[in-house]
Amino acid sequence: GINAEYGGATLSEANLRASFLEDVELGEYPAIELDSLVSPCCRYFPGDGKLIASASKALIEVFDTQSHSLMTVLQGHQDEVKSLAFHPTDKNLLVSSSVDKTVRLWSLKTGTCQILQGHSSSVWSVNFNHDGTLLTSAGDTTIRFWEVSTAKTINVISFKNRVSSVCFSPIENRVAIGCWDGAIAFLSDPLNDQPEFVQEAHTDRVWMTEFCPAGQLMASCSEDRTIKLWNVSRKTIMFTLEGHSGPVFSLSFSPNGEMLGSAGDDWAVRLWNVERGQLLKTLLGHMENVYSVHFHPINAGLLASTSGDKNSSVLERSSKVANQVERASLL
């Protein structure tokens, strides 16, 4: 195997291959080791999952999940990367946000980027809309909307408190927003609407908001150790999911929307039944806070996670265990 070193992070091709074993049981985490760095986010390409991107401080590493090899390293941010997202259809386009106050739109073909400036402090969250024509970013006390084709700001919405999360619905331009004070807001039209706040949401900082693939549900997670499942049209809470023993940092719906994965500072990834609001399985193996979790966009048996233990793990459930979880999710 090869060893590639980038800014102190050493990746072993052998370890990377090990992370795609076919018969890994639930709870086992073969890992890509990032020797001295912490990865706060990982994202699959939503079209077919053949690429996965992960951040290591100011670096972004993109892997080919077919050949199990490091494809490219993107360098340009001046501080830690906080969020990543692939374009919904163009696998050569990636967006990132950082503590350096910028949003960057990357070409994977050239390794170059356009720098989108306007935020006055760390940019915590960034996301494409469903057709890839718009970007949204959350930082300071604003969310900003950008036109992808021109990389220009087309709208800025200000809040009383700092904003920590923003995401587009996968089927329309509806937006869900999470704030440092625990508030949740919905936005029906990013260009002509004002946010509609929901009372009695979280009691502490919202770390992430995420729509399900069909768009009718939204999940939010918080420093208050809870996850809330929302009915989007009614803007009401369906379930409050409790089980993590510390802040919950990341969420991801399975491709069919039946399961929700969550990750937090209790070193665990948890799988939840969305319809019943019940815990299905707790996945242990990381030795530090788990900062990010992301389901493969097609194969619900693949789940990627990144952690403060400097490991980036891809868990593939064996078909036997996958069937057990699928049956449990229907009970």
N, C-alpha and C positions, 0 to 999 in steps of 0.2 A: 504494500500500500504506500501511499504518498503521505508526506507531512507538509502542510502549508502553514506558514506563520504570517499573521497579519496583525500588526499592532499589539503583539503579545498574546494573541489567540492562536493556539495550535490545533488544527483539525486533522485527525487521522482518517484516511480513506477507509481503513479497516473498521474503525469505530462507526463510521457513517454507514457502511454496509450492514453492520450488526444491528443498526437501528431499524432495519427493514426486514427482520426475520419474520417468517410466515407464521410461526407457532408460538409467539410470545403470549403468555397468559396475562390476564388482567392483573395489574399490580406490579408487573416487571417492566423495568425501564432501561433497556440498552441506551447508551448515551453517546452523543457527540460531545467531546470535552472541549470547553473553551477555557484554556488554562487559567487566565487571570481576569476574565471579563464576565459580566452579568448581562444576560439578554432579557430585556423587558418585553419583547414582543416577537411573535412568529406568525406568519400568514401564508396559507396556500394560495396559489393562483386559482381563482374561483371557476375558471372555465373547465379545467380537467384535473387540477391538482398535480400536474407534472412538474411544477416548480414550487419551492417553498423558500420564503425569505425570513431571515432572522437578524436581529440587531445585536451588536456587541459594542457598547458604548457609542462612539461616533461612527462606527463602521456598520455597513449592511452587507450581509453575505447571502447569496442566492444559490440554492442547490437544485440540481436536476434529480428528481425523485425516481427517474427511470434508470439512469446510469449510476445513481448514488454517488454523485461527484459534485464538488464545489464548482459552480459555473462562473461566478464573478464576484468580485468584492467592490462595493461602491464606497468611495471615499470623498468627503466634501463637508459634511457637518463638522462643526467646531465644538460640539458638546454632545451629550448622550442623546441618542435617538429614543423617542418615547412611543412612536406609533408608526405602523406600516400598513399599506394597502395596495394590492394589485388592481390595475384597471380591470373592469368586469369581463372584457373580451380581448383586450390587447395584452398578451403575455410579456411584451417588451416594455410595458409602461408601469412604473411603480411610483408611489408617492410616499413620502416620509415626513415626520415632524420631529422637532428636537427642542432641547433646552436652550439651544442657540437662537431661539426666537424665529426660526425660519421653517417654511414648508418647502420641500424640494421635489420636483417632478423629474424622475429619472428615465432615461432611455437605457434599457439593458443591452441594446445593440452596440451603443457607443460608450456606455459608462459615464456619460455626461448628464448634467441636470440643469433645469431652470430653477432659479431661486425665487420663491414667492415670499415677499416681505410685507409686513404690516402689523404683526403682533408685537406687543411691547414687552412680553416675557415668555416663559416656556410655553411651547405648543404641545399640549398633552394628547391630542386626538386628531386624526385626519381620516377622511373617508370619501370614496367616489359615490356618485349617485348611480341608479340602476343601469343607465345607458352610457355612463362614462363621460358625459358632457360637462358635468359639474363636479367640483370638489368642495368639501366643507372642512373647516379646521376649528378647533377649540383651544383657546389660550387666553391669558390675562382675564379680562371681564367681557370678552367678546367671542362670538362665533362669526367666522368670515366665510363667504361663498365666492368661489373662483370659477371662471370659465376656463375649461381645460385647454381649448384650442388656442387661446390667447394668453393664458396664465395671468389674467387680469382679475382684480377684485371686482365683483359685481354687486355685492351687498355686505353690509356689516351690521350685526345686531348686538347691542350692548345690554349687559345685565348689571344688577346691583352688586352681585358677588362674583367671585372667580368661577370660570367654567372649566370643567375637567373632562367632559366626554361629549361627543356628538356623533351621530350615525344617521345615514340615509336608510330608508326602507328599501329592500331589494326589488320592489315592484313599482314604486312611485317616488315622488319627491318629498314625501313626508319625512320629517326629521325628529329624532328624539335626543334630548339634551340633558346632561347631568351636571350638577353644580357642587361646589365645595361645601355648601351649607346643607347638602342632602336633598335639595329640590330637584324635581323632574319637570321638564317642560316638553311640550309637543308643538311642532310647527307644521302646518299643512302646506304652505307655499313659501319656500325660502326667499322668494323675491318680493312678495307683496303682503305677507302675513306677519303678525306679531305672536310671540310665543304664548302658549296657554299653559300656565303653571298648574301642577297638581298638588293639592294640599295633602299633608300627612304621607309624604313619600318616605325618604330615609332620614335618619337622625344624625348622619355624619356624611362626610365626603362621598360622592358617587364616583367610582373608579371607571365604570364602563356601562354603556347602553348598547343593546344589540337586538335587532329585529330577527324574527324567525324567517325561514326562507319564503313562506307564503305571505308574510307581512302583517298578519292579523294579530300577532303577539309580539311583545317586546319584553326583554329582560333587562334588569338593572342590578348592579352589585355595588357594595359599599364598604367603607371603613367600619360601618356598624355591624359587620359580620353577617349580614343578611343578603339574600337575593329576592327580588320581587318580580313576579310574572304579571304582565299587564295585558288587558284587553285594549287594543289600540283604538278601536272605534269609540269605545265608551270611556277610554282614559281612566280605567279603574283597575285596581289590583285584584288579580285572581287568586294568587297564592303568595305567601311569604315563606321562602325556603330557608330553613335554619339547620345547620349542621357543621359549618366551618367554625373553628374555635378562634379565628382571628379575622382580620380584614379580608375581603374577597376582591381580587384584583381583575379577574378576567372571566369572560363568558363566551361560549360558542354553542350554537344549535347544531344538531346533526342534520345531514342533508334532507332528511324527510321531516324534520321538525319535531320528532317524537321525543328526542332526548336533548338535554342541556348539559354541557360540560362546564364546570366552574373550577377556578384555581385561586389559592390564597396563601396567606403567610403561615398556615398550619402545615405546610409542606405537602399538602394533599391536592389531588384532582378528584372531583366528585361528579358522578353522573346522576341525573335526575330524570324522572318520568314527568314530562311536561303536562300531560292530560290530567294526571292525578296530583301533581305537585309533591311527589315522594322521592326520597333518596333511593337509588338503585344500587350504587356501588361506590366505594371509596378506594381510589387507586393510590397506593403508597410506593415510595421508591426514591423520590427526591430527598435531598438532605438539607434543604434550605427552602426559603419562600419560593412558591411557584408563581411567576409573574404573568404567564400567558398560556392559554390553551386554545387550540383551534382544530375543529373537525375537518377532515378531508372533504372537499365539496361533493364528491360522488360516493366514496366508500365510507360508510358509517363505522366500519371497523378500524379506521385509522384516525388517530388523535395525536396531535403534536403538542408538546409543552416545553416551556423554557423556565429556567430557575436560577436563583441566586447561588446555587451550588456549582454554577459555571457549566452545567450540562444542558444540552438541547436534546430532548428525547422524543422519539416517535414510537408510539405504542401501537402495535397491530394485534388485535384480538384474534385468537384462533377461531375457526368457524364454530367449534363446539361451544366455546364461551360466548361468542357473539349470539348464537341462537338462544342460549340461556338468558342473556340480557334482554334480547328482543321479546322472548316470552314473558319475562318479568315485567317489561314495560307495558304489556297488554293486560296484565292482571288487575 
